[in-house]
Amino acid sequence: MDFETMYQQIAVRCASLLDMDKARITPDSNFFNLGGNSAKALQLCVMIEQDFPDLFGDEGIDLSEIARQPDMQRFVEALVSCNADTQVHEGEL
């Protein structure tokens, strides 16, 4: 999964969850400064897991990841990186 595809989908989800126009969600936006809270962060992680079920498997997204990252760009980069680190490639069993 590439960054841009995942970022666009997550921005749509954030906008819907926070009841705002997607144009307000920028790569340097902080989820919590936009009005998010821990319950909405959990909802967002569940939405992302549902949108990309093959990427996160049974483990899901670490909820603290959204709080650790200062902005949406770094959050999505962390998700893409986490996914790249956990994928099994052919012949690696």
N, C-alpha and C positions, 0 to 999 in steps of 0.2 A: 504494500500500500504506500503510495507516495504522499508526501506532505500536503500538497495543494488539495488533493481530493479529500483527504481526511479533514483538513482545516475547514473547507467549505461546508462539509456535512456537519461538523461540530458547531460552526458558526450559526447554521440554520437551527440546530437544536438549542443552542444557547438563547438565540433570539426568541424562539417559541417559549422556552421555559421561563425566561425573564420578561416576557411580554413586551418586547421592544423591536424596533426595526433592525433587520440584519445589518444595515449600513453602520449602525452604532458599534457593532462587534468588529474590532480591528485586531491585527496580530499583537499589538501592544496593550490591548485591553486586559484588565485583571477581572476575572470572573466575580470576585467578591466585591470589588469596587463598582461593578455594574449592577449590583443588587442581589447577587447570589449569596446563599448561606449554605450551611452544611447539609441541610435536607435537599436543597436544590442541586448541590454538588453530587449527592448520592443519586438523585434522579438523572442527572446528566450522564454519570458513569454507566448507569443501567441502560440508558438510551444508546450510548455509544457501543456498549457490548451487544445490544440487540441489532444495531445497524451493521456491525462488523463481527458477527459471531465466530467466524473462522480465525479472527486475529487474536482473540484473547482467551479462547478455550474455557476450561472449567475454572481457571484461576481468576479470571476477570481483571478489572482494573483496580489497582491499589488506590483507594479513595484519597489517601493523603497526597497522592501525586498532584492533584489539582491545587492543593494548598501549598505544596512545596514550590510550584512554578510561579514566577512573578507575573506571567502574562500568557495569553492564549497561544502565542507562537511557541513558547518553550514547553507548554503543556502538550501540544500536539507533537512537537519534536520528541518529547519523552515517550509518548505513546508509540510513535513510529519506531523509535529506537528500541523500545522494550519489545515490540513485535518482531523486529529484525533479529534481536538477540535470542528469542525463544523459538523461532521457526526451525523445524527439522528439515534439512535438505536431503534430497535423494542420496542414499548410500551412507547416511550418518546414524543409522540405528544402532 
